[in-house]
Amino acid sequence: WKDYLSINFENYDRGLIYRLDFETSGLILFAKTNEIYNSLRNTFSSSTKKKLYYALVEGNCSDHKDLVHFLSPSGKNGHKVLAHLTAERESKRACISIKQLRYDSAKQISLVQVDLKEGHRHQIRVQLAKIGNPIIGDPLYSLRKARRMYLHCHQYEIQIDKELYLYTDKKSDQFLKFFDFDGEL
């Protein structure tokens, strides 16, 4: 870890390539050199080829749903985000694809895989809430309280110097076990 902390030494995030919302668990990526850090930070959108997340959401969420919304900041200092069906002033286009992996009709929850296309602030959270399937435990966009927010970063595929690298969180299977949890979420 000491070596990683020397990357991008002048800033608080050190070698962190991107960050997750505080409540989101899972994979995070750090650069091993300043050169890779600078290259990826400047080209992150075009270098990232795939971003997969898992989420436990309220209700039945149908398979292979492609969502397009236009996101705009809301509230004090843009703390929350609003999702619109049409472009609004100062909004950003946001796309995700959702695949329902499992549904529990007794609990009224779905386990979904989310393919994140961009990576805007609260994108997955607000887009799922907009279609009526908010993430369980989301303190901003869900009414269903839980001990945590059930959003997990599972996998990133990144291109560095024409090579593709696939990074997968090896503990994602632990997150998936929450779907079968019989206790209180």
Disulfide bonds with the S-S distance in Angstrom:
none
